Amino acid sequence: MELPEDTVSDVIRRLRRVEGQVRGIQQMLADNRDCRDVVTQLSAANKALEQAGFVLVAAGLTWCLEDPERSAAEGYDIADVKKMFTKLA
């Protein structure tokens, strides 16, 4: 699957942000922060990861729809992309 450079950059930027959030959560735990605050941050990190996945799947779906024969030949037919989407949902 060929992903546009801007999509790859966007997903990498999102993942780096999540990485920072996870480090922050680890520090919160080390500092014995309130459980509710930690859970709030865990929820935010989880949502950010989901969004990164959706950006990736949307790019894959676009790629498949633009050239269905080529995408199927490379092992990415619409059914495969749908499976990726349902893994995130």
Contacts in CASP RR format, 6 or more apart in sequence:
PFRMAT RR
TARGET T0000
AUTHOR 0000-0000-0000
METHOD contacts of the structure
MODEL  1
MELPEDTVSDVIRRLRRVEGQVRGIQQMLADNRDCRDVVTQLSAANKALE
QAGFVLVAAGLTWCLEDPERSAAEGYDIADVKKMFTKLA
1 60 0 8 1.000
1 63 0 8 1.000
1 71 0 8 1.000
1 74 0 8 1.000
1 76 0 8 1.000
2 63 0 8 1.000
3 56 0 8 1.000
3 59 0 8 1.000
3 60 0 8 1.000
3 63 0 8 1.000
4 59 0 8 1.000
7 55 0 8 1.000
7 56 0 8 1.000
7 59 0 8 1.000
10 55 0 8 1.000
11 52 0 8 1.000
11 53 0 8 1.000
11 55 0 8 1.000
11 56 0 8 1.000
14 48 0 8 1.000
14 51 0 8 1.000
14 52 0 8 1.000
14 55 0 8 1.000
15 49 0 8 1.000
15 52 0 8 1.000
17 48 0 8 1.000
18 45 0 8 1.000
18 48 0 8 1.000
18 49 0 8 1.000
18 52 0 8 1.000
21 41 0 8 1.000
21 44 0 8 1.000
21 45 0 8 1.000
21 48 0 8 1.000
22 45 0 8 1.000
24 41 0 8 1.000
25 38 0 8 1.000
25 41 0 8 1.000
25 42 0 8 1.000
25 45 0 8 1.000
28 37 0 8 1.000
28 38 0 8 1.000
28 41 0 8 1.000
29 38 0 8 1.000
50 88 0 8 1.000
53 88 0 8 1.000
54 88 0 8 1.000
57 81 0 8 1.000
57 84 0 8 1.000
57 85 0 8 1.000
57 88 0 8 1.000
60 76 0 8 1.000
60 81 0 8 1.000
60 84 0 8 1.000
61 78 0 8 1.000
61 81 0 8 1.000
61 85 0 8 1.000
63 71 0 8 1.000
63 76 0 8 1.000
64 71 0 8 1.000
64 72 0 8 1.000
64 76 0 8 1.000
64 77 0 8 1.000
64 78 0 8 1.000
64 81 0 8 1.000
65 78 0 8 1.000
68 77 0 8 1.000
68 78 0 8 1.000
71 77 0 8 1.000
END
